[in-house]
Amino acid sequence: MSMKIVFMGNPAIANPILNTIHKSSHEVIGVVSNAPKPMGRGRILRHTAVGELAHELKLNFIPVESLIDQGFHDKLRSLYPDIFIIVAFRILPKSVLEIPKIGSVNLHTSLLPKYRGAAPIQHAILNGDKETGITTFLIEPKVDTGAVLLQKRIIIQDDDDCGTLTEKMAKNGTDLVLRTLDQLEKGSFEPIPQNNELATTAPKITREMCQIDWSGPAQNIHNQVRALSPYPGAFSSINGKRLKIFKSKVLYQNNMDTHGYISLLEKTRIAISCGEGQLEILEIQIEGKRRMTMAECLMGMRVKTGDTIGDQ
């Protein structure tokens, strides 16, 4: 017996999971995503990544603007769903959570109760963690606090950034969600309550968190670059222009007492002095230009050793 599922999500990370559930023995009776918005110069209506996939798979697409709209609630109730699967969507009100027969399951990109909140992937890298994971859990009204169903650990490699780690989580998430559904169908689960005393938070990324403070250790700044790449990007400034740094490397050679200046400059290489060590910049985007390697950038960049970076 298959379960009737309503899937909810917005970004591309959710698509592999929707695609896998669609191909499984379970029935996707509805796909909920944000309503299309006018984009670009032509103001053409564009769907979210999940909305586009729902149309491609010819699934019952349910666009939504307000989650408290009665018409939206009535449409969901009319489907008589067994379960909601939520991947990178929005915080659901209690009135929506009460609709499915079994409950609502969320895929969260951390090992709960660690990193509850909007940006668990970024905060794991920011903190220099060597391991993170993914969790399926039963949603309760208070965000990310519900009982845990399944978890899987994921190693954070030294060269991982937010983009590559997100891809790993999407790939591993497909299997975890499918196993969760299969076990829920069999009734073989004993959900494990979270230990709130072990909980940590992962609040949304702010502009202030993106600005580089060169007085910090090079390793911390390197983690900041990784955590914010490819979006929104850690930034500083040079010659009065903003620069975003997408890829870097820590150099542990001793540097002088000051920080935030060009400490190494070769034909294809540049490094910035930090409070501890130096940071070699590998990929960059200067205001008004495309993203490029540092070697490409240096071909037209007028800088010299000792020039300052950022606000000094």
C-alpha positions as CSV (number, residue, x, y, z in Angstrom):
1,M,0.0,0.0,0.0
2,S,1.5,3.4,-1.0
3,M,1.1,6.6,0.9
4,K,-0.5,9.7,-0.5
5,I,2.0,12.5,-0.2
6,V,1.9,16.3,-0.6
7,F,5.4,17.6,-1.2
8,M,6.4,21.2,-0.3
9,G,9.5,23.0,-1.3
10,N,11.0,25.9,-3.2
11,P,14.7,25.7,-4.2
12,A,16.6,23.2,-6.4
13,I,17.9,21.2,-3.4
14,A,14.4,19.8,-3.0
15,N,14.1,18.6,-6.6
16,P,16.1,15.3,-6.4
17,I,14.0,14.3,-3.5
18,L,10.7,15.1,-5.2
19,N,11.9,13.2,-8.3
20,T,12.8,10.2,-6.2
21,I,9.5,10.1,-4.3
22,H,7.6,10.5,-7.7
23,K,9.4,7.4,-9.0
24,S,8.8,5.4,-5.8
25,S,5.8,3.3,-4.9
26,H,4.3,6.3,-3.1
27,E,1.8,8.6,-4.7
28,V,2.6,12.4,-5.0
29,I,-0.9,13.8,-4.9
30,G,0.2,17.5,-4.8
31,V,3.2,19.7,-5.0
32,V,3.1,23.0,-3.0
33,S,5.6,25.8,-3.8
34,N,5.6,29.6,-3.8
35,A,3.5,31.2,-6.5
36,P,5.4,32.3,-9.6
37,K,6.8,35.8,-9.6
38,P,7.6,38.3,-12.4
39,M,11.4,38.2,-13.1
40,G,13.9,39.9,-15.3
41,R,13.5,42.9,-17.7
42,G,10.5,41.3,-19.4
43,R,8.8,40.7,-16.0
44,I,8.1,37.1,-17.1
45,L,6.4,34.9,-14.5
46,R,8.9,32.3,-13.3
47,H,8.2,29.4,-11.0
48,T,10.5,28.2,-8.2
49,A,12.7,25.2,-9.1
50,V,10.2,22.9,-7.4
51,G,7.3,24.5,-9.3
52,E,9.1,23.9,-12.6
53,L,9.8,20.3,-11.8
54,A,6.2,19.7,-10.8
55,H,5.0,21.0,-14.2
56,E,7.7,18.9,-16.0
57,L,6.5,15.8,-14.2
58,K,2.8,16.8,-14.8
59,L,2.1,16.6,-11.1
60,N,-0.8,18.5,-9.3
61,F,0.9,21.8,-8.7
62,I,-0.5,24.0,-5.9
63,P,1.0,27.6,-5.9
64,V,0.7,29.4,-2.7
65,E,1.2,33.0,-1.5
66,S,-0.4,33.0,2.0
67,L,-0.2,29.8,4.1
68,I,-3.2,31.0,6.2
69,D,-5.5,31.3,3.2
70,Q,-8.6,29.2,3.8
71,G,-8.9,28.3,0.1
72,F,-5.4,26.8,0.3
73,H,-6.3,24.8,3.4
74,D,-9.5,23.5,1.8
75,K,-7.5,22.4,-1.3
76,L,-5.1,20.4,0.8
77,R,-7.9,18.8,2.9
78,S,-9.7,17.8,-0.3
79,L,-6.7,15.6,-1.2
80,Y,-6.9,13.5,2.0
81,P,-3.1,13.3,2.3
82,D,-1.4,10.7,4.5
83,I,1.7,12.8,5.0
84,F,3.4,16.1,4.1
85,I,7.1,16.1,3.1
86,I,8.7,19.5,3.5
87,V,12.2,20.3,2.0
88,A,13.5,23.9,2.2
89,F,10.0,25.5,2.2
90,R,8.5,27.8,4.8
91,I,7.3,27.6,8.4
92,L,3.9,26.0,8.4
93,P,1.1,27.2,10.7
94,K,-0.5,24.7,13.1
95,S,-3.7,24.7,11.0
96,V,-1.8,23.2,8.0
97,L,0.2,20.8,10.1
98,E,-3.0,19.2,11.4
99,I,-4.2,18.3,7.9
100,P,-2.3,15.1,7.0
101,K,-3.3,11.8,8.6
102,I,0.2,10.8,9.8
103,G,1.8,14.1,10.1
104,S,4.4,16.4,8.4
105,V,8.0,15.4,7.9
106,N,10.9,17.8,7.3
107,L,14.4,17.2,6.0
108,H,16.8,19.4,7.9
109,T,20.4,19.9,6.9
110,S,22.1,19.2,10.2
111,L,22.2,16.6,12.9
112,L,19.4,18.0,15.1
113,P,19.2,19.3,17.8
114,K,22.4,21.0,16.5
115,Y,22.0,24.0,14.2
116,R,18.3,24.6,14.4
117,G,17.4,27.4,12.1
118,A,17.6,28.8,8.6
119,A,21.3,28.4,7.8
120,P,22.7,25.1,9.2
121,I,25.0,24.4,6.3
122,Q,26.7,27.8,6.5
123,H,27.1,27.7,10.3
124,A,28.6,24.3,10.3
125,I,31.3,25.5,7.8
126,L,31.7,28.8,9.6
127,N,32.5,27.0,12.8
128,G,35.1,24.7,11.1
129,D,33.1,21.5,11.8
130,K,34.5,18.4,10.2
131,E,31.2,16.6,10.2
132,T,27.5,17.4,9.8
133,G,24.5,15.5,8.6
134,I,20.8,15.4,7.7
135,T,17.8,14.7,9.7
136,T,14.2,13.7,9.0
137,F,11.8,14.7,11.9
138,L,8.2,15.2,12.7
139,I,7.3,18.9,12.5
140,E,5.9,20.6,15.5
141,P,4.8,24.3,15.7
142,K,8.1,25.4,17.3
143,V,10.7,25.4,14.5
144,D,13.0,22.4,14.2
145,T,12.1,20.9,17.6
146,G,10.1,17.8,16.6
147,A,11.0,14.2,17.3
148,V,13.8,12.7,15.1
149,L,13.0,9.9,12.7
150,L,16.3,9.2,10.8
151,Q,19.7,10.8,10.6
152,K,22.8,10.4,8.4
153,R,26.2,11.8,9.1
154,I,28.1,13.6,6.3
155,I,31.8,14.4,6.4
156,I,32.8,18.0,5.6
157,Q,35.9,17.9,3.4
158,D,38.5,20.6,3.6
159,D,37.6,21.9,0.1
160,D,33.8,21.8,0.6
161,D,31.9,25.1,0.4
162,C,28.2,25.7,0.9
163,G,27.5,24.8,-2.7
164,T,29.3,21.4,-2.7
165,L,28.0,20.5,0.8
166,T,24.4,21.4,-0.3
167,E,24.8,19.0,-3.2
168,K,26.0,16.2,-1.0
169,M,23.0,16.7,1.3
170,A,20.5,16.7,-1.6
171,K,22.0,13.5,-2.8
172,N,22.0,11.8,0.6
173,G,18.6,13.3,1.4
174,T,16.8,11.4,-1.3
175,D,17.6,8.0,0.3
176,L,16.9,9.3,3.8
177,V,13.5,10.6,2.9
178,L,12.6,7.4,1.0
179,R,13.7,5.2,3.9
180,T,11.7,7.5,6.3
181,L,8.5,7.1,4.2
182,D,8.9,3.3,3.9
183,Q,9.3,2.9,7.7
184,L,6.4,5.2,8.4
185,E,4.3,3.1,6.1
186,K,5.2,0.0,8.0
187,G,4.6,1.6,11.3
188,S,8.1,0.6,12.5
189,F,9.2,4.0,13.8
190,E,9.8,5.1,17.4
191,P,10.5,8.8,17.0
192,I,13.2,10.1,19.3
193,P,12.5,13.3,21.2
194,Q,15.3,15.9,20.8
195,N,17.4,16.9,23.8
196,N,16.8,20.6,24.0
197,E,19.8,21.0,26.3
198,L,22.1,20.1,23.4
199,A,20.4,22.5,20.9
200,T,22.3,25.1,19.0
201,T,21.0,27.7,16.5
202,A,21.8,28.6,12.9
203,P,20.2,32.0,12.3
204,K,19.9,33.3,8.7
205,I,22.9,34.9,7.2
206,T,23.1,38.7,7.4
207,R,25.1,41.2,5.5
208,E,27.3,41.9,8.5
209,M,28.3,38.2,8.6
210,C,29.5,38.4,5.0
211,Q,32.0,41.3,5.6
212,I,35.5,40.1,6.2
213,D,37.4,41.3,9.3
214,W,41.1,40.8,8.3
215,S,42.2,41.0,12.0
216,G,40.9,37.5,12.5
217,P,42.9,34.3,11.9
218,A,43.3,33.2,8.3
219,Q,41.6,29.9,9.0
220,N,38.5,31.6,10.3
221,I,38.3,33.9,7.3
222,H,38.8,30.9,5.0
223,N,35.9,29.1,6.7
224,Q,33.8,32.3,6.2
225,V,34.7,32.3,2.5
226,R,33.7,28.6,2.2
227,A,30.5,29.0,4.1
228,L,29.2,31.9,2.0
229,S,30.3,30.5,-1.4
230,P,28.7,30.6,-4.0
231,Y,26.1,32.8,-2.4
232,P,25.9,35.5,-1.0
233,G,29.7,35.6,-0.9
234,A,32.2,36.9,1.7
235,F,33.3,40.4,0.7
236,S,35.9,43.1,1.3
237,S,37.1,46.0,-0.8
238,I,40.1,47.1,-2.8
239,N,40.9,50.4,-4.6
240,G,37.4,51.6,-3.6
241,K,35.6,48.7,-5.2
242,R,33.8,45.8,-3.5
243,L,35.3,42.4,-4.1
244,K,33.7,39.0,-3.3
245,I,35.9,36.1,-2.5
246,F,34.7,32.6,-3.4
247,K,37.7,30.4,-3.0
248,S,40.8,30.7,-0.8
249,K,43.7,28.9,0.8
250,V,45.3,29.4,4.2
251,L,49.1,30.2,4.2
252,Y,50.7,29.7,7.6
253,Q,53.8,31.7,7.0
254,N,54.5,34.4,9.7
255,N,53.3,37.8,8.7
256,M,54.1,41.3,10.1
257,D,52.2,42.8,13.0
258,T,49.6,44.6,10.8
259,H,46.8,42.9,8.9
260,G,44.6,43.6,5.9
261,Y,47.3,44.3,3.3
262,I,48.7,42.5,0.3
263,S,51.5,40.4,1.8
264,L,52.3,38.2,-1.3
265,L,52.0,39.3,-4.9
266,E,53.2,37.2,-7.8
267,K,52.2,37.0,-11.5
268,T,49.3,34.7,-10.7
269,R,49.0,34.7,-6.9
270,I,48.0,37.1,-4.2
271,A,47.7,36.7,-0.4
272,I,46.3,39.0,2.3
273,S,47.8,39.3,5.8
274,C,45.4,38.3,8.6
275,G,45.5,38.6,12.3
276,E,47.1,35.1,12.2
277,G,48.6,33.8,9.0
278,Q,47.8,34.8,5.5
279,L,44.9,34.1,3.1
280,E,45.7,33.3,-0.5
281,I,42.8,34.3,-2.8
282,L,42.0,31.9,-5.5
283,E,38.6,33.0,-7.0
284,I,37.2,36.5,-6.9
285,Q,34.6,38.9,-8.3
286,I,35.4,42.6,-8.4
287,E,32.4,45.0,-8.5
288,G,31.1,45.3,-12.1
289,K,33.0,42.3,-13.4
290,R,32.4,38.5,-13.7
291,R,33.7,35.9,-11.3
292,M,37.2,34.8,-12.3
293,T,40.3,33.1,-11.0
294,M,42.9,35.3,-9.2
295,A,45.3,34.6,-12.0
296,E,42.9,36.0,-14.6
297,C,42.1,39.0,-12.4
298,L,45.7,39.9,-11.8
299,M,46.3,40.4,-15.6
300,G,44.4,43.7,-15.4
301,M,44.6,44.6,-11.8
302,R,46.8,47.4,-10.6
303,V,48.0,46.5,-7.1
304,K,51.3,46.2,-5.3
305,T,52.6,44.5,-2.2
306,G,51.6,46.5,0.9
307,D,48.3,47.8,-0.6
308,T,45.5,47.7,2.0
309,I,42.3,45.6,1.7
310,G,39.0,46.5,3.3
311,D,38.3,49.2,5.7
312,Q,41.5,50.0,7.7
